[in-house]
Amino acid sequence: MKVWSQKNLEDIRHEYIDFDGEWYLAFGRPEKSGCWIIYGKSGQGKSSFALQLARKFDEMGLRVLFLTLEMGACDDFVNSVLSVGIHSKTNNIIYSDEATIKELDEYLSKQRSPDVIMIDSIQYFEQQGGAKAPEIIRLRKKYPRKIFVFISHVDGREVEGKTAYEVKRDSFKRIYVEHFKATFIGRGKGGSRGYYIVWAEGYQKHWVENIKSDNDGAENEETYQ
């Protein structure tokens, strides 16, 4: 068992991600390590947000591995990548559509391996790669200077499955995506605003429709009375 004195704790030097602009307002300056989890229903901006985050990491000079386990290199995925501004001049993002936990461990042990590992989705990583929560957490602890970002399906408003739930509990950065709004709900301190708009047009359309629905409801109530 390893123990720390108070001075040991005070002497620890942490590295931070220097987000700026909208990213800083949403997430502040998170530590450059540990597990993140992005979750939400299909069709509400979860995958687009993950790709925008990958692009932001790349712009900051971080090497990114994106495991596109669900979609592979299908046309929809390629178009999604291009739509967020990732293109052939992007040097630090690489992709794979297959990986076991053992293969990923071996790959990360190499020199100049990725700083950020993004896995879409944790459910496919479990089904196809045999990854369970204890192994994922061990991998995170083995590489304390890397960021692991998992994308997860949901059941209701909670992540789907035991593995995803246990990884969520281990994640200090939890980001819930709904109606093209990515909200920071993790432990620790986020940005002053606490959310990031994934797609402004889709987000605005949702709220306009909500306001219209509320107004229609109020008018119907007045008519009934």
The 8 nearest C-alpha neighbors of each residue, nearest first, counted from 0:
[[1, 2, 3, 4, 140, 7, 8, 137],
 [0, 2, 3, 4, 7, 8, 5, 140],
 [1, 3, 0, 4, 7, 8, 5, 6],
 [4, 2, 7, 8, 5, 1, 6, 9],
 [3, 5, 7, 6, 8, 2, 9, 10],
 [4, 6, 8, 7, 9, 3, 10, 2],
 [7, 5, 9, 4, 8, 10, 3, 11],
 [8, 6, 4, 10, 5, 9, 3, 11],
 [9, 7, 5, 6, 10, 11, 3, 4],
 [8, 10, 6, 7, 11, 5, 12, 4],
 [9, 11, 7, 8, 6, 12, 5, 13],
 [12, 10, 8, 9, 13, 7, 6, 14],
 [11, 13, 10, 14, 9, 8, 15, 7],
 [12, 14, 11, 15, 30, 31, 32, 10],
 [15, 13, 31, 30, 12, 16, 32, 144],
 [16, 14, 30, 31, 29, 28, 17, 13],
 [15, 17, 28, 31, 29, 18, 30, 14],
 [18, 16, 28, 15, 19, 23, 29, 27],
 [17, 19, 23, 22, 16, 28, 27, 20],
 [20, 18, 23, 22, 17, 21, 24, 27],
 [19, 21, 23, 22, 24, 18, 25, 27],
 [22, 20, 24, 23, 25, 19, 195, 18],
 [21, 23, 25, 20, 24, 18, 19, 26],
 [22, 24, 27, 19, 18, 26, 25, 20],
 [25, 23, 190, 21, 192, 191, 22, 26],
 [24, 26, 193, 194, 190, 22, 23, 192],
 [27, 25, 190, 189, 23, 22, 24, 193],
 [26, 28, 190, 23, 189, 24, 29, 25],
 [27, 29, 16, 17, 15, 18, 26, 30],
 [30, 28, 16, 15, 27, 31, 26, 189],
 [29, 31, 15, 32, 14, 16, 28, 13],
 [30, 32, 15, 14, 16, 146, 29, 144],
 [33, 31, 146, 145, 144, 30, 143, 34],
 [32, 34, 146, 147, 139, 143, 145, 35],
 [35, 33, 170, 147, 148, 146, 171, 36],
 [34, 36, 148, 172, 170, 173, 147, 149],
 [35, 37, 149, 173, 148, 150, 167, 174],
 [38, 36, 150, 174, 175, 151, 149, 173],
 [37, 39, 151, 175, 150, 152, 176, 36],
 [40, 38, 176, 153, 175, 152, 177, 45],
 [39, 41, 153, 43, 152, 42, 177, 38],
 [42, 40, 43, 39, 45, 152, 44, 46],
 [41, 43, 44, 40, 45, 178, 46, 179],
 [42, 44, 178, 179, 177, 41, 45, 40],
 [43, 45, 179, 47, 46, 42, 48, 197],
 [44, 46, 48, 47, 176, 43, 39, 49],
 [47, 45, 49, 48, 44, 50, 150, 119],
 [48, 46, 50, 44, 49, 45, 51, 79],
 [47, 49, 51, 45, 46, 50, 197, 44],
 [50, 48, 52, 46, 47, 51, 53, 45],
 [51, 49, 53, 47, 52, 48, 54, 46],
 [52, 50, 48, 54, 53, 49, 83, 47],
 [51, 53, 55, 49, 50, 54, 48, 56],
 [54, 52, 50, 56, 51, 55, 57, 49],
 [53, 55, 57, 51, 52, 56, 58, 50],
 [56, 54, 52, 58, 57, 53, 51, 59],
 [57, 55, 59, 53, 61, 54, 58, 52],
 [56, 58, 54, 60, 61, 59, 55, 91],
 [59, 57, 55, 60, 56, 54, 61, 89],
 [60, 58, 56, 57, 61, 55, 17, 18],
 [59, 61, 57, 58, 62, 56, 91, 55],
 [62, 60, 57, 56, 59, 114, 63, 91],
 [61, 63, 91, 113, 114, 92, 115, 57],
 [64, 62, 92, 115, 113, 91, 116, 114],
 [63, 65, 116, 93, 94, 92, 113, 117],
 [66, 64, 117, 94, 67, 116, 118, 93],
 [67, 65, 118, 95, 68, 96, 94, 119],
 [66, 68, 96, 71, 119, 69, 70, 65],
 [69, 67, 96, 66, 71, 119, 70, 97],
 [68, 70, 67, 71, 119, 123, 120, 96],
 [71, 69, 67, 68, 73, 72, 76, 96],
 [70, 72, 96, 67, 73, 68, 69, 76],
 [71, 73, 76, 70, 77, 74, 96, 67],
 [74, 72, 76, 75, 71, 70, 77, 78],
 [73, 75, 77, 76, 78, 72, 79, 70],
 [76, 74, 78, 73, 77, 79, 70, 72],
 [75, 77, 79, 78, 73, 74, 72, 80],
 [78, 76, 80, 74, 79, 75, 81, 72],
 [77, 79, 81, 75, 80, 76, 82, 74],
 [80, 78, 76, 82, 77, 81, 75, 83],
 [79, 81, 77, 78, 82, 85, 83, 76],
 [80, 82, 78, 85, 84, 79, 83, 86],
 [81, 83, 79, 84, 80, 78, 85, 77],
 [84, 82, 81, 80, 85, 51, 79, 50],
 [83, 85, 81, 82, 86, 80, 54, 51],
 [86, 84, 81, 80, 83, 89, 54, 87],
 [85, 87, 88, 89, 81, 84, 80, 90],
 [86, 88, 89, 85, 90, 81, 92, 84],
 [89, 87, 86, 90, 85, 91, 92, 84],
 [90, 88, 87, 86, 91, 85, 92, 57],
 [89, 91, 88, 92, 87, 57, 93, 62],
 [90, 92, 62, 57, 63, 89, 93, 61],
 [93, 91, 63, 64, 90, 62, 57, 89],
 [92, 94, 64, 65, 63, 91, 95, 90],
 [95, 93, 65, 64, 66, 67, 92, 96],
 [94, 96, 66, 97, 67, 65, 93, 68],
 [95, 97, 68, 67, 71, 66, 94, 98],
 [98, 96, 95, 68, 66, 99, 128, 67],
 [99, 97, 128, 102, 103, 100, 96, 95],
 [98, 100, 128, 102, 101, 103, 129, 130],
 [99, 101, 103, 102, 130, 104, 128, 98],
 [102, 100, 104, 99, 103, 105, 98, 106],
 [103, 101, 99, 105, 104, 100, 98, 106],
 [102, 104, 106, 100, 101, 105, 98, 107],
 [105, 103, 101, 107, 102, 106, 100, 108],
 [106, 104, 102, 108, 103, 107, 101, 109],
 [105, 107, 103, 108, 104, 109, 102, 112],
 [106, 108, 104, 112, 109, 105, 103, 113],
 [107, 109, 105, 106, 104, 110, 112, 142],
 [110, 108, 107, 112, 106, 111, 105, 104],
 [109, 111, 112, 108, 107, 106, 113, 105],
 [112, 110, 109, 113, 114, 62, 107, 108],
 [111, 113, 107, 110, 109, 114, 106, 108],
 [114, 112, 62, 63, 115, 64, 111, 116],
 [113, 115, 145, 62, 61, 63, 146, 112],
 [116, 114, 146, 63, 113, 145, 147, 64],
 [115, 117, 147, 64, 63, 148, 65, 146],
 [116, 118, 148, 65, 149, 66, 147, 64],
 [117, 119, 66, 149, 120, 65, 150, 148],
 [120, 118, 150, 67, 68, 66, 121, 149],
 [119, 121, 150, 123, 122, 118, 151, 124],
 [120, 122, 124, 123, 151, 149, 150, 119],
 [123, 121, 125, 120, 124, 126, 151, 163],
 [124, 122, 126, 125, 120, 121, 127, 68],
 [125, 123, 121, 128, 122, 127, 126, 130],
 [124, 126, 130, 129, 122, 123, 128, 127],
 [127, 125, 123, 124, 129, 128, 122, 130],
 [128, 126, 124, 123, 125, 129, 99, 97],
 [127, 129, 99, 124, 125, 130, 98, 126],
 [128, 130, 125, 126, 127, 99, 131, 124],
 [131, 129, 125, 128, 100, 124, 134, 135],
 [130, 132, 134, 133, 162, 125, 135, 129],
 [131, 133, 162, 135, 134, 166, 165, 136],
 [134, 132, 136, 135, 131, 137, 165, 130],
 [135, 133, 137, 132, 136, 131, 138, 130],
 [134, 136, 132, 138, 137, 133, 139, 131],
 [135, 137, 139, 133, 138, 134, 132, 140],
 [138, 136, 134, 140, 139, 135, 141, 133],
 [139, 137, 141, 135, 136, 140, 134, 142],
 [140, 138, 136, 142, 137, 141, 143, 33],
 [139, 141, 137, 143, 138, 142, 136, 33],
 [140, 142, 138, 139, 143, 137, 136, 144],
 [141, 143, 139, 140, 144, 145, 138, 107],
 [144, 142, 140, 145, 32, 141, 139, 33],
 [145, 143, 32, 142, 31, 146, 114, 33],
 [144, 146, 32, 114, 143, 142, 115, 147],
 [145, 147, 32, 115, 33, 34, 116, 31],
 [148, 146, 34, 116, 115, 117, 35, 33],
 [149, 147, 117, 35, 36, 34, 116, 118],
 [148, 150, 36, 118, 121, 117, 37, 35],
 [151, 149, 37, 120, 119, 38, 36, 121],
 [150, 152, 38, 120, 121, 37, 158, 149],
 [153, 151, 159, 158, 38, 39, 40, 154],
 [154, 152, 158, 159, 157, 39, 155, 156],
 [153, 155, 159, 157, 156, 158, 152, 160],
 [154, 156, 157, 153, 158, 40, 159, 39],
 [155, 157, 154, 153, 158, 39, 40, 38],
 [158, 156, 153, 154, 155, 159, 164, 38],
 [159, 157, 153, 164, 152, 154, 163, 151],
 [158, 160, 153, 154, 152, 163, 157, 164],
 [161, 159, 163, 162, 164, 158, 122, 154],
 [160, 162, 164, 163, 165, 159, 132, 158],
 [163, 161, 132, 165, 164, 160, 131, 166],
 [162, 164, 166, 160, 161, 165, 167, 158],
 [163, 165, 167, 161, 162, 166, 158, 160],
 [166, 164, 168, 162, 167, 163, 132, 161],
 [167, 165, 169, 163, 168, 164, 132, 170],
 [166, 168, 170, 164, 169, 165, 163, 36],
 [167, 169, 165, 166, 170, 164, 171, 163],
 [170, 168, 166, 167, 165, 171, 34, 136],
 [171, 169, 34, 167, 35, 172, 168, 166],
 [170, 172, 186, 185, 173, 35, 34, 169],
 [173, 171, 185, 35, 170, 36, 174, 186],
 [174, 172, 185, 36, 184, 35, 183, 37],
 [173, 175, 183, 37, 182, 184, 181, 36],
 [174, 176, 38, 182, 181, 39, 37, 177],
 [177, 175, 181, 39, 180, 45, 38, 182],
 [176, 178, 180, 179, 43, 39, 175, 181],
 [177, 179, 43, 180, 202, 205, 176, 44],
 [180, 178, 44, 197, 202, 43, 177, 198],
 [179, 181, 196, 177, 176, 178, 197, 195],
 [182, 180, 176, 195, 194, 175, 174, 196],
 [181, 183, 194, 175, 174, 193, 184, 180],
 [182, 184, 174, 193, 185, 194, 173, 189],
 [185, 183, 173, 174, 182, 186, 175, 172],
 [186, 184, 173, 172, 171, 183, 187, 174],
 [185, 187, 171, 172, 188, 184, 173, 170],
 [186, 188, 185, 189, 171, 172, 29, 184],
 [187, 189, 186, 190, 27, 26, 185, 29],
 [188, 190, 26, 27, 193, 25, 183, 187],
 [189, 191, 27, 26, 25, 24, 193, 192],
 [190, 192, 24, 193, 25, 189, 27, 26],
 [193, 191, 24, 25, 190, 194, 189, 26],
 [192, 194, 25, 190, 183, 191, 189, 182],
 [193, 195, 182, 25, 181, 192, 183, 180],
 [194, 196, 181, 25, 180, 197, 182, 21],
 [197, 195, 180, 198, 199, 179, 181, 194],
 [196, 198, 179, 48, 180, 195, 44, 199],
 [199, 197, 201, 179, 200, 196, 202, 44],
 [198, 200, 202, 201, 203, 196, 197, 179],
 [201, 199, 203, 202, 198, 204, 205, 179],
 [200, 202, 204, 203, 198, 199, 205, 179],
 [201, 203, 199, 205, 179, 200, 204, 178],
 [202, 204, 200, 206, 205, 201, 199, 207],
 [205, 203, 201, 207, 202, 206, 200, 208],
 [206, 204, 208, 202, 203, 207, 209, 201],
 [205, 207, 209, 203, 208, 204, 210, 202],
 [208, 206, 204, 210, 209, 205, 203, 211],
 [207, 209, 211, 205, 206, 210, 212, 204],
 [208, 210, 206, 212, 207, 211, 213, 205],
 [209, 211, 213, 207, 212, 208, 206, 214],
 [212, 210, 208, 214, 209, 213, 215, 207],
 [211, 213, 209, 215, 210, 214, 208, 216],
 [214, 212, 216, 210, 211, 215, 209, 217],
 [215, 213, 217, 211, 216, 212, 210, 218],
 [216, 214, 218, 212, 217, 213, 211, 219],
 [215, 217, 213, 219, 214, 218, 212, 220],
 [216, 218, 214, 220, 215, 219, 213, 221],
 [219, 217, 215, 221, 220, 216, 214, 222],
 [218, 220, 222, 216, 221, 217, 223, 215],
 [219, 221, 217, 223, 218, 222, 216, 224],
 [222, 220, 224, 218, 223, 219, 217, 216],
 [223, 221, 219, 224, 220, 218, 217, 216],
 [222, 224, 220, 221, 219, 218, 217, 216],
 [223, 221, 222, 220, 219, 218, 217, 216]]
